[in-house]
């Protein structure tokens, strides 16, 4: 090959241009990449601080156990009473988990795979029991039938209150699964039971197991219903010991936390694969497959009985006691209006803090998913396994030992609400973050907008549904929270839950009824919105088809 001189190539370029070096500006993309890296590091740092704050209750529990000493812990944990409480807790958790799984799967199958009239109304009614506090349900059954005590009564009350935790994920899994798979199994001559066990069950198995984990976590952290029904578990014993021996209460918290962490570990090991479906190829139908058109009457009667027991019974009992005499020897510490306003303000502040702190954690894995970020994200779910009474005891230990100025203030109660229900807010916010596109943020920055402007005008409208759903969900659970409220509420301040508890403990059922009814109403409003938000995907698909 002939070598061509460089002078021959550059004959058309002026000599001044050849001698003058050309200064090329660095690409804006590099500067934007460095700016994004700085923002990413700031989000990770904020997420790390939030994770440390969420782990604070466990650290305080460890400090409390160290101060109590191994001798005190050994004496409390290995006594006959503790083994009795462990047996009670495990037996009840197993029974409720099995029954809630059966009811949740059956009701989800009826609404998603059968020709059920007014399907959307049934969906809202079946979700509604999760917004009624378990201690209100226990009060309703015990006040009408005072002989309802022990294991059977606790199993009934907790099953009616927790089966929606299985119903919701199973219904979502069935909604995303293609019913043509079941039709194909039928066309091959398979019966209903074989089709369900070999085709449908593998598709919803992860949803069922995840719902069962939530059921067990709810059971081991419940206090009010078990105290009313006289069924003793770790939570009731911890609350009783706290009033006389705080160190014994801290020691009893250790196995309860370990049990919750075990369930959280089981939930983390569940496969997270997407349900196999071909919805785009076979549009979702408004009616179920022809072979699942069972008789409508038995389904309506069964679901109607479930709704009556789970929703009608508590609300009807509250109405009955409100119509009765409301005289009580217990002096009124606050009015209904004052208790309602206090509950609204505390719950709203707790929900707002939980949603705001969940935002950076949800954005942490938006652009990059590395092992440290995934671990940091998983750590923030630990509080889901810690019962409310343990969170309350740890915050009391913090205030009395290190920050006495916060003791008996509303700040501790609001912080407890935010810590307890942070995972609920994070799940909702991450759902909206996953649906957002990173290119929209890049386009906004390329047009010269500041990060704050891009967040307010691009990110915030996209994340608004998840933020609102997270706020409603945390607000709902904070309104119905009892154990941490009883421990941390300031002296002289009463919420709806504490005032209801005071009256029902006095057996003043008529005086307690208005407070219980307001709790149900306040919780039912975001609960209904949550049910509508949950059902919006199917409604949109059916209307499009």
Protein Blocks (a to p, Z undefined) as FASTA:
>chain_A
ZZddfklmmmmpcfklmmpccdddddfklmmmmmmmmmmmmmmmmmmmmmmmmmmmmmmm
mmmmmmnopklmmmmmmgmklmmmmmmmmmmmmmmmmmmmmmmmmmmmmmmmcccehklm
mmmmmmmmmmpcfklmmmmmmmmmmmlgcjllmmmmmmmmmmmmmmmmmmmmmmmpcfkl
mmmmmmnopafklmmmmmmmmmmmmmmmmmmmmmmmmmmmpmklmmmnopacfklmmmmm
mmmmmmlmmmmmmmmmmmmmmmmmmmmmpccbdcdddfklmccdfbdcfklmccfklmmm
mmmmmmmmmmmmmmmmmmmmmmmccbdfbdcfbdfklmmmmmmmmmmmmmmmmmmmmmmm
mmmmmmpccfklmmmmmmmmmmmmpcfklmmmmmmmmmmmmmmmlgopaklmmmmmmmmm
mmmmmmmmmmmmmmpcfklmmmmmmnopafklmmmmmmmmmmmmmmmmmmmmmmmmmmmp
mklmmmmpcghiacfklmmmmmmmnopaklmmmmmmmmmmmmmmmmmmmmmmmmmmmmmm
mmmZZ
